[in-house]
Structure formats: structure tokens, C-alpha cells
Amino acid sequence: MALPDYENGEAGEGPVIRDKRRVDPETGELRTPDGAAPEQEADAPAEEEAAGAPGADQRVTELTNDLKRLQAEYANYRKRVDRDRAAVKEQAVAQVAGELLPILDDIGRAREHDELTGGFKSVGEALESVVVRLGLTKYGESGDAFDPTVHEALTMVPQPGVEAPTVIEVFQPGYLIGERVLRPARVVVAGPAEEADGDGEGSAEESAPAAEAAPEAGDDEEKK
């Protein structure tokens, strides 16, 4: 087998080595593959990003509105839960305090008659302080303006000089739980007196001369 004569320029086909490195080792620049358009490839992502920007902004706006709506719904839910919890607590306290009202009435009557002494006094004052901490408020005093929403009038006594209905005696004090009336105060009310007696007498006196004058006119007609 004859070998190729390299000295005489006769060379056979040998291995072909291709440099596929993307960076040119001599210049350090990025090589461009055959048939590729680097400028178009570089501009393509920018164009896609610019085309998708309006849609992304709209999506962000929608998500922000959804988040705000969820926050508002959660805030309303918290308020509703707190309101319901307070109502349940007030109802429970009112039920317990309602059972204690007769005992508080006995303590009040004993204090009025100077019978709240010794150990009974200590127990009574302790019980009153407990119900006050629970939110129970006692009301109803002589001289208060009568309010039908919180007072129960047992009787109305007309008194001269009174311009508006006024409490003059308290038979049973009232109690409040917060703004809720647990028991209305039972009271006697003084109201404005009717000052029509003087007017009635005057009208009777004025009508008397007219009645006396009428027969005289009749007599004159008979004489004629």
C-alpha cells in the first residue's frame, strides 16, 4: 500500500476539526452561528416583553383589587364577630344579674332602715361591687325628669308650678346593663296642675249678668 507523498503536495483526506466555541479565543468576542441573525434574536425578547406589559399590568391591578376586597371582607367579619361576642356576653350577664335584683332590693331597704350592719353589711357591699364590675348600673332618684323609656309611672300627681313631669318618689330603683334597661324604675310622677278653676269662675260670673238682663228685655216687650 502506497503512502501519500506529503512532500510532493499529495495529501489525502484527513480528520476535519471544527471550532464550536461561542467565544473567539483570540478576540474574546461572541461568535455568531452560521445563518443566525444576532440582532433579531436580541430584539425578540424585548419585543415580547413590550407586547406582554399591558396584560401584566392589568393582571396586577386585578390581583390588587381582589386583595383589597378580601381585606374588607375580613375586617367586616371581625367586626361582626366582636359585636356578636359582646351581645352574648351582655345577655349572659343580664340573665345572672336579673336573678340578683331581689337581693339588691333587700340590701337597699336594709340600708334605708339602718339595718345594714355587721357581717350583713360586708356581704351586701361586696355583692354590690361585684354587680357594678359586671356593668350593672342603678338609677332612679327623686327630682329626675320622667322618661317613659326608663321609668314606670305608678301614679301621676298634679302639682302647681311643675312645668314638666318629674319624679317625686321612687318605689323601686331601676337597673341598666350597658345601655339596655334590665328593669325600669317604678316611680311616682308630679305633673303640671290644671289651672282652669279661675277661668271657670270668671266665665260663670260673666254669664250671670247676661241671664239677668234677658228677663228685663222680655218684660219690656210684654209692656209694649
C-alpha positions as CSV (number, residue, x, y, z in Angstrom):
1,M,0.0,0.0,0.0
2,A,1.5,3.3,-1.0
3,L,1.6,6.1,1.5
4,P,0.7,9.6,0.4
5,D,3.6,11.8,-0.5
6,Y,3.2,15.0,1.6
7,E,6.4,16.4,0.4
8,N,5.2,16.4,-3.2
9,G,1.9,18.0,-2.2
10,E,0.0,14.9,-2.4
11,A,-2.2,14.7,0.7
12,G,-5.2,12.5,1.4
13,E,-8.3,13.4,3.2
14,G,-7.6,13.7,7.0
15,P,-9.8,14.5,10.0
16,V,-11.7,17.8,10.0
17,I,-11.7,19.8,13.2
18,R,-14.3,22.4,13.7
19,D,-14.1,25.1,16.5
20,K,-17.6,25.3,18.0
21,R,-16.6,27.6,20.8
22,R,-19.0,30.5,21.1
23,V,-16.3,32.9,22.3
24,D,-13.4,33.6,20.0
25,P,-10.2,32.9,21.9
26,E,-8.3,35.5,20.0
27,T,-10.7,38.4,20.0
28,G,-12.8,37.5,23.0
29,E,-16.0,38.4,21.1
30,L,-19.1,36.3,20.9
31,R,-19.3,34.3,17.7
32,T,-22.4,34.2,15.6
33,P,-23.6,30.8,14.4
34,D,-23.9,30.4,10.7
35,G,-27.3,31.6,9.4
36,A,-28.3,33.3,12.6
37,A,-29.3,36.9,13.0
38,P,-28.0,38.1,16.4
39,E,-29.7,41.5,16.2
40,Q,-33.1,39.9,15.6
41,E,-32.5,37.4,18.4
42,A,-31.6,40.1,20.8
43,D,-34.5,42.2,19.9
44,A,-37.1,39.4,20.1
45,P,-37.3,39.1,23.9
46,A,-37.6,42.9,24.2
47,E,-40.5,42.9,21.7
48,E,-42.2,40.0,23.6
49,E,-41.8,41.8,26.9
50,A,-43.2,45.0,25.5
51,A,-46.1,43.2,24.0
52,G,-46.9,41.5,27.3
53,A,-46.6,44.6,29.5
54,P,-50.2,45.8,29.2
55,G,-51.6,42.4,30.1
56,A,-49.3,42.1,33.1
57,D,-50.3,45.5,34.4
58,Q,-54.0,44.5,34.1
59,R,-53.4,41.3,36.0
60,V,-51.6,43.1,38.8
61,T,-54.5,45.5,39.1
62,E,-57.0,42.7,39.3
63,L,-55.0,40.9,42.0
64,T,-54.6,44.1,44.0
65,N,-58.4,44.7,43.8
66,D,-59.0,41.1,44.9
67,L,-56.7,41.6,47.8
68,K,-58.4,44.8,48.9
69,R,-61.8,43.1,48.7
70,L,-60.6,40.2,50.8
71,Q,-59.2,42.6,53.4
72,A,-62.5,44.5,53.6
73,E,-64.5,41.3,54.0
74,Y,-62.2,40.1,56.7
75,A,-62.5,43.4,58.6
76,N,-66.3,43.2,58.4
77,Y,-66.2,39.6,59.6
78,R,-64.0,40.6,62.6
79,K,-66.4,43.5,63.5
80,R,-69.4,41.2,63.2
81,V,-67.8,38.5,65.4
82,D,-66.8,41.1,68.0
83,R,-70.3,42.5,68.0
84,D,-71.9,39.1,68.4
85,R,-69.5,38.2,71.2
86,A,-70.3,41.4,73.1
87,A,-74.0,40.7,72.7
88,V,-73.7,37.2,74.0
89,K,-71.7,38.4,77.0
90,E,-74.2,41.1,77.8
91,Q,-77.1,38.7,77.6
92,A,-75.3,36.2,79.9
93,V,-74.5,39.0,82.4
94,A,-78.1,40.3,82.2
95,Q,-79.5,36.9,83.0
96,V,-77.3,36.4,86.1
97,A,-77.8,40.0,87.3
98,G,-81.6,39.7,86.9
99,E,-81.6,36.9,89.4
100,L,-79.7,39.1,91.9
101,L,-82.1,42.1,91.7
102,P,-84.4,41.0,94.6
103,I,-81.3,40.6,96.8
104,L,-80.1,44.0,95.8
105,D,-83.5,45.4,96.7
106,D,-83.4,43.8,100.2
107,I,-79.9,45.3,100.7
108,G,-81.2,48.8,99.7
109,R,-84.2,48.6,102.0
110,A,-82.0,47.4,104.9
111,R,-79.7,50.4,104.2
112,E,-82.7,52.8,104.3
113,H,-83.7,51.5,107.7
114,D,-80.2,51.4,109.1
115,E,-80.2,47.7,109.3
116,L,-77.2,47.1,107.1
117,T,-74.7,46.4,109.8
118,G,-72.1,43.8,110.8
119,G,-71.4,40.9,108.5
120,F,-74.6,41.5,106.5
121,K,-73.2,45.0,105.6
122,S,-69.9,43.5,104.4
123,V,-71.7,40.8,102.3
124,G,-74.1,43.4,100.8
125,E,-71.4,45.8,99.8
126,A,-69.3,43.0,98.3
127,L,-72.3,41.9,96.2
128,E,-73.0,45.5,95.0
129,S,-69.3,45.9,94.0
130,V,-69.4,42.7,92.0
131,V,-72.5,43.6,90.0
132,V,-71.0,47.1,89.4
133,R,-68.0,45.4,87.9
134,L,-70.3,43.3,85.7
135,G,-71.7,46.5,84.2
136,L,-74.9,46.8,86.3
137,T,-75.9,50.4,86.9
138,K,-78.6,51.5,89.4
139,Y,-80.7,54.6,88.6
140,G,-83.8,56.4,89.8
141,E,-83.7,59.4,92.2
142,S,-86.3,61.9,93.3
143,G,-86.1,65.0,91.1
144,D,-85.2,63.2,87.9
145,A,-87.0,64.1,84.8
146,F,-89.6,61.5,83.9
147,D,-88.6,59.4,81.0
148,P,-91.1,56.7,79.9
149,T,-88.4,54.7,78.3
150,V,-86.6,54.0,81.6
151,H,-89.3,54.8,84.2
152,E,-92.6,53.1,85.0
153,A,-95.1,55.7,86.4
154,L,-97.3,54.2,89.2
155,T,-99.3,57.4,89.5
156,M,-99.4,61.0,88.3
157,V,-99.8,63.7,90.9
158,P,-100.7,67.2,89.6
159,Q,-98.7,69.9,91.3
160,P,-98.8,73.7,90.7
161,G,-95.6,75.2,89.4
162,V,-94.4,72.0,87.7
163,E,-93.7,72.5,84.0
164,A,-92.6,69.0,83.1
165,P,-93.3,65.6,84.5
166,T,-90.8,65.0,87.4
167,V,-90.1,62.0,89.6
168,I,-91.0,62.8,93.2
169,E,-90.8,59.4,94.8
170,V,-89.1,56.1,93.9
171,F,-90.8,52.9,94.9
172,Q,-88.3,50.6,93.2
173,P,-84.9,51.6,91.6
174,G,-84.2,50.7,88.0
175,Y,-81.1,48.9,86.6
176,L,-79.2,49.1,83.4
177,I,-76.8,46.7,81.7
178,G,-74.7,48.9,79.4
179,E,-77.5,50.8,77.5
180,R,-80.1,48.1,78.0
181,V,-82.8,48.5,80.5
182,L,-82.8,45.5,82.8
183,R,-85.6,46.7,84.9
184,P,-87.4,50.1,84.8
185,A,-87.6,52.3,87.9
186,R,-91.1,52.3,89.4
187,V,-91.8,55.9,90.4
188,V,-94.5,58.5,91.4
189,V,-94.6,61.4,89.0
190,A,-95.6,65.0,89.5
191,G,-97.2,66.7,86.5
192,P,-98.4,70.2,85.7
193,A,-101.6,71.2,87.5
194,E,-104.6,72.3,85.5
195,E,-105.2,76.0,86.2
196,A,-108.7,76.2,84.8
197,D,-110.7,76.8,88.0
198,G,-110.2,80.6,87.9
199,D,-111.2,80.8,84.3
200,G,-114.4,78.8,85.0
201,E,-115.4,81.2,87.8
202,G,-114.9,84.2,85.6
203,S,-117.0,82.8,82.8
204,A,-119.8,81.9,85.2
205,E,-119.8,85.5,86.6
206,E,-119.8,87.0,83.1
207,S,-122.8,84.8,82.1
208,A,-124.8,85.7,85.2
209,P,-125.5,89.4,84.1
210,A,-126.5,88.3,80.7
211,A,-129.0,85.9,82.2
212,E,-130.4,88.6,84.4
213,A,-130.7,91.0,81.5
214,A,-132.7,88.6,79.4
215,P,-135.9,88.7,81.6
216,E,-135.9,92.5,81.6
217,A,-135.9,92.6,77.8
218,G,-138.9,90.2,77.9
219,D,-140.8,92.4,80.3
220,D,-140.4,95.4,78.0
221,E,-141.8,93.5,75.1
222,E,-144.9,92.5,77.1
223,K,-145.5,96.1,78.2
224,K,-145.5,97.2,74.6
